[in-house]
Amino acid sequence: MSIAVTVIVPTFNERDNVAELVERTAAALEGRDAEILFVDDSADDTEAEILRVATTAAVPVRVIHRRVNSGGLGGAVAAGLAAAGGDVCVVMDGDLQHPPELIVTMLDRFAEGDADVVAASRYVGGGDSAGLGTAVRFGVSRASTWLTKAMFPRRLAAATDPMTGFFLVDRRRVDLAVLRPKGFKILLEILARTDGLRIAEVPMAFSERHSGTSKASVRQGATFLAHLARLRFGKMSRFAVIGAIGAVANLGIMWALTTAGLPYVWAAIIGAEVTIVGNFLLQERFVFGDMRRDARGVWARFGASFTFNNVEAALRIPVMVLMVETWHISSVVATAISLVVAFFARFLFHSLFVYAPRRARAAAGVEEPTTDTAAQRIVAAIDAEAMRPGEL
């Protein structure tokens, strides 16, 4: 039984890649009920080249030329998903860095029936990111992936490469109306805004560009960071607010104790211990409530959080003392500076470790029983609904 497949290719001035891309994609799709749909935002004659190649292509080829580049590449993919003839959609770039031959592997993996998204990953076993070129680009790519997974540790737990632009998605499992694409990272948009997507991956050797120039730029990087903030601002803002409450409480405790005559170092230690416990209780309820069900038990979470924060405080307080003694600034000001610096380390640790899903540990051979009651599952579902990705 054939699968109705639409291969969506967003293009921006990719004229010289069209003929080879269509030829290789058509060969990969031989014998399948499939089409290639270009969504073109080009300023050159890419559209004309697509129409020319379509006349002799071995599979149906269509093109949508957008007069307004709304949402960038992600917007083009969203438009392609809406116009696709098949519900099984494969998204790939038009620069041939994504090997069309891998489409067969993605379709075969999807046919197993246990995934809604099949992503071609540069970082899963057998994958290769050599096509990124320089060590700087590789470093930026990896750092972006780590940051993204920290922001969405639950929804991206099964994804090693949520930034990939080469993936298959079952359109029936995605509410296209809720997508708000901006820039390159449309898979991240889909995964972040869709509940319960099952993710599978296949390794990809990321190739060098066949023709044209990379669209990556500092501006695109800024667009990505802004979009990531739009998607996940809800969780990080709650973490920041609770951190700010803890910082104010910490400073208040320090002020009260130092005013009472206690040495500022002891005042800082007491303030840190009180706020560590208070912050954990607030984070459990208001920040990571959607992750508690899949994470370790509450005492294990508390132990990990308490230990990390004490280690962080043990490192932070000597730095605070050094600032006071060397810079001769107020101990309260020094504490405030050190707390701001510690914020990001705390957020990354809690997202990636304290509340890591148990299924990730089970994959590593660690078995943990599930003891949630029906009531707990209902509460977790309510929490998950309340903690949907936020918007600026």
C-alpha positions in Angstrom: 0.0 0.0 0.0 1.5 3.3 -1.1 1.7 6.3 1.2 0.6 9.7 -0.1 3.6 11.9 0.4 4.3 15.6 -0.2 7.9 16.7 -0.2 7.9 20.4 0.8 10.9 22.4 -0.3 11.1 26.1 0.8 13.4 28.0 -1.6 15.1 31.4 -1.6 17.2 32.0 -4.7 18.0 28.3 -5.2 17.7 28.2 -9.0 20.9 26.3 -9.7 19.8 23.5 -7.3 16.3 22.8 -8.6 17.1 20.4 -11.4 19.3 18.1 -9.4 17.1 18.2 -6.3 14.0 17.2 -8.4 15.9 14.4 -10.1 17.3 12.9 -6.9 14.0 13.3 -5.0 12.0 11.8 -7.8 14.4 8.8 -7.9 14.0 8.4 -4.1 10.2 8.4 -4.4 10.0 6.0 -7.4 7.0 3.8 -7.1 5.3 5.9 -4.4 2.3 8.1 -4.6 4.1 11.4 -4.1 4.6 15.0 -5.2 7.2 17.7 -4.7 5.9 21.1 -3.6 8.2 24.1 -3.7 7.3 27.2 -1.7 9.4 29.9 -3.3 10.3 33.3 -1.8 13.0 34.0 -4.4 13.9 37.3 -6.0 15.6 35.6 -8.9 14.0 33.2 -11.5 13.9 30.2 -9.3 10.1 29.9 -9.9 10.6 29.8 -13.6 13.3 27.1 -13.3 10.9 25.0 -11.1 8.2 25.3 -13.7 10.6 24.3 -16.5 11.9 21.3 -14.6 8.3 20.2 -13.7 7.5 19.6 -17.3 9.8 16.5 -17.5 9.9 15.5 -13.8 9.2 11.8 -12.9 6.8 13.0 -10.2 4.3 15.8 -10.0 6.0 19.1 -9.1 4.1 22.2 -8.0 5.3 25.7 -6.9 3.7 28.3 -4.7 5.4 31.7 -5.2 4.9 34.0 -2.2 4.9 37.7 -2.9 5.3 38.4 0.8 7.9 36.5 2.7 5.8 36.1 5.9 7.6 34.2 8.7 10.7 33.4 6.6 11.6 29.8 5.9 9.3 28.6 8.7 6.4 30.5 7.2 7.1 29.0 3.8 7.0 25.5 5.4 3.7 26.3 7.2 2.2 27.4 3.9 3.4 24.2 2.3 1.9 22.1 5.0 -1.5 23.8 4.4 -1.3 23.3 0.6 0.2 19.8 0.6 -1.7 17.0 -1.3 -0.6 14.3 1.2 -0.9 14.1 4.9 2.6 12.6 5.2 4.9 15.6 4.6 8.6 15.6 4.3 10.3 19.0 4.7 13.8 19.6 3.3 16.0 22.5 2.3 16.5 23.4 -1.3 20.3 23.6 -1.1 21.0 19.8 -1.3 22.6 19.7 2.1 19.8 17.4 3.0 20.3 14.2 1.0 17.0 13.3 -0.8 18.0 9.6 -0.7 17.3 9.7 3.0 13.6 10.2 2.4 13.1 6.5 1.8 14.6 5.7 5.2 12.3 8.3 6.9 9.2 6.9 5.2 10.1 3.4 6.2 10.6 4.5 9.8 7.3 6.3 9.8 5.6 3.2 8.4 6.5 1.3 11.6 3.6 3.3 13.1 5.0 4.5 16.4 6.1 8.0 15.4 4.3 11.2 14.2 7.6 12.9 13.4 10.7 11.4 11.9 13.7 13.8 12.1 16.9 13.5 10.2 19.5 14.1 13.0 23.1 15.2 12.6 23.8 14.1 16.2 22.3 10.7 16.6 24.6 7.7 16.1 25.7 7.5 12.5 24.9 11.2 11.8 27.5 13.7 10.6 27.5 17.5 10.8 30.6 18.0 8.6 28.5 20.2 6.2 28.3 22.9 8.8 31.9 23.7 7.8 33.8 25.6 10.4 34.3 24.8 14.1 32.5 28.0 15.0 29.4 27.0 13.1 29.5 23.6 14.7 29.9 25.2 18.1 27.0 27.6 17.5 24.8 24.7 16.3 25.5 22.5 19.4 25.1 25.4 21.8 21.8 26.3 20.2 20.6 22.7 20.5 21.6 22.5 24.2 19.8 25.8 24.9 16.7 24.7 23.1 16.6 21.3 24.9 17.0 23.1 28.2 14.1 25.3 27.4 11.9 22.4 26.4 13.3 19.4 28.3 10.1 17.4 28.2 8.9 17.9 24.7 12.3 17.5 23.2 13.5 14.7 25.4 13.5 12.3 22.5 15.1 14.7 20.0 18.9 15.0 19.6 18.5 17.6 16.8 15.4 19.7 17.2 17.0 22.3 15.0 17.1 20.1 11.9 15.4 21.4 8.8 15.0 17.8 7.3 12.1 15.9 8.8 8.8 14.0 8.2 5.6 15.0 9.9 2.1 13.5 9.9 0.1 16.7 9.1 -3.0 15.2 10.8 -1.2 15.4 14.2 -0.4 19.1 13.9 -2.8 22.0 14.4 -1.6 24.4 11.7 -3.6 27.2 13.0 -1.5 27.5 16.2 1.8 27.7 14.4 3.5 31.1 14.6 6.7 30.4 12.5 9.6 32.9 12.6 12.9 32.2 10.9 14.5 28.8 10.1 13.5 26.5 13.0 10.1 25.2 11.9 10.5 21.8 13.5 11.1 23.4 16.9 7.9 25.4 16.3 5.9 22.2 15.6 7.3 20.3 18.5 6.9 23.1 21.0 3.3 23.9 20.1 1.9 20.4 19.7 1.1 18.1 22.6 2.0 14.5 22.6 4.0 14.2 19.3 5.9 10.9 19.1 9.4 11.6 17.8 11.8 9.2 16.0 15.1 9.9 14.4 17.3 8.6 11.6 21.0 9.6 11.2 21.8 12.1 8.5 25.1 13.1 6.9 24.8 16.8 6.6 26.4 17.7 3.2 28.1 20.8 1.9 26.0 23.2 -0.2 25.6 22.3 -3.8 25.2 25.9 -5.0 24.4 29.3 -3.7 25.3 30.8 -0.3 24.2 30.1 3.2 21.3 32.1 4.5 22.6 31.9 8.1 23.6 35.3 9.6 23.8 37.2 12.8 20.4 38.6 12.1 19.0 35.0 11.7 20.7 34.1 15.0 18.9 37.0 16.7 15.6 36.0 15.1 16.1 32.5 16.5 16.8 33.7 20.0 13.7 36.0 19.9 11.6 33.1 18.6 12.9 30.8 21.3 11.9 33.4 23.8 8.4 33.6 22.3 8.0 29.9 22.5 9.3 29.3 26.0 9.1 32.6 27.7 6.4 31.3 30.1 8.7 28.7 31.8 11.8 30.8 31.9 10.0 33.9 33.1 8.4 31.9 36.0 11.9 30.7 36.9 13.2 34.2 36.8 10.3 35.6 38.9 10.8 32.9 41.5 14.5 33.6 41.4 13.9 37.3 41.9 11.6 36.6 44.8 14.3 34.4 46.3 16.9 37.1 45.7 14.8 39.7 47.4 14.1 37.3 50.3 17.9 36.5 50.5 18.8 40.2 50.6 16.1 40.9 53.2 17.3 38.1 55.4 20.9 39.3 55.0 19.9 42.9 55.9 17.9 41.8 58.9 20.7 39.6 60.2 23.5 42.0 59.6 21.5 44.8 61.2 21.1 42.5 64.2 24.9 42.2 64.4 25.5 38.9 62.7 28.7 38.8 60.4 27.7 39.2 56.8 29.2 35.8 55.8 26.9 33.9 58.2 24.0 36.1 57.2 24.6 35.2 53.5 24.8 31.4 54.4 21.5 31.5 56.3 19.8 33.6 53.6 21.0 31.2 50.9 19.7 28.1 52.8 16.2 29.5 53.4 15.8 30.7 49.9 17.1 27.5 48.4 14.2 25.6 50.1 11.7 28.2 49.3 12.7 28.4 45.6 12.4 24.7 45.2 8.9 24.6 46.6 7.8 27.4 44.3 9.5 25.9 41.2 7.8 22.6 41.9 4.4 24.2 41.6 4.8 27.1 39.2 7.8 26.3 36.9 8.3 22.5 36.5 4.8 21.4 37.3 4.4 19.9 33.8 7.5 17.7 34.3 7.0 16.2 37.7 5.1 13.2 36.5 7.9 12.0 34.3 10.7 13.0 36.6 12.2 11.3 39.6 10.5 11.3 43.0 10.1 14.6 44.9 12.8 13.7 47.4 15.3 12.9 44.7 14.4 16.1 43.0 14.8 18.1 46.2 18.1 16.4 46.9 19.5 17.2 43.5 18.3 20.8 43.7 19.4 21.3 47.2 22.9 19.9 46.5 23.4 21.9 43.3 22.3 25.1 44.9 24.5 24.6 47.9 27.5 23.8 45.7 26.7 26.9 43.7 26.3 29.0 46.9 29.6 27.5 48.2 31.3 28.8 45.0 29.3 32.1 44.9 29.8 33.3 48.4 33.6 33.3 48.3 33.3 35.3 45.1 31.0 37.7 46.9 33.5 38.0 49.7 36.2 38.7 47.2 34.2 41.4 45.6 33.5 43.0 49.0 37.1 42.8 50.1 38.7 43.7 46.8 36.2 46.2 45.3 35.0 47.6 48.6 31.4 47.4 47.6 28.4 46.7 49.8 27.9 43.0 50.7 24.2 43.3 49.6 25.3 44.7 46.1 27.9 42.0 45.8 25.3 39.3 46.6 22.9 40.7 44.1 25.5 40.6 41.3 26.4 37.0 42.1 22.8 35.9 42.1 22.2 37.3 38.6 25.2 35.4 37.3 24.0 32.2 39.0 20.5 32.4 37.4 21.4 30.8 34.1 23.4 27.9 35.6 20.5 27.1 37.9 17.9 27.1 35.1 20.0 24.8 32.8 20.7 22.4 35.7 17.1 22.1 36.8 15.7 21.8 33.2 18.3 19.2 32.0 18.9 17.2 35.2 16.6 17.7 38.2 13.4 17.3 36.1 14.9 15.0 33.4 12.2 12.5 32.2 12.5 9.0 33.6 12.2 7.6 30.1 15.6 9.1 29.3 17.1 7.3 32.2 15.3 4.1 31.3 16.9 4.2 27.9 20.2 4.3 29.7 19.3 1.1 31.6 17.9 2.6 34.8 14.4 1.3 35.7 12.1 3.3 37.9 8.6 2.3 38.8 5.6 4.4 38.0 3.3 4.9 41.0 1.2 7.8 39.8 -2.5 7.6 40.8 -5.3 8.6 38.5 -5.7 11.8 40.4 -2.0 12.6 40.0 -2.3 12.0 36.3 -5.3 14.4 36.1 -3.4 17.0 38.0 -0.4 16.5 35.8 -2.6 17.0 32.7 -4.0 20.2 34.1 -0.4 21.4 34.9 0.7 20.5 31.4 -2.2 22.5 29.9 -1.4 25.5 32.1 2.2 25.3 31.2 1.9 25.5 27.4 4.6 27.4 25.6 4.2 31.1 26.3 4.2 34.1 24.0 5.8 37.5 24.5 
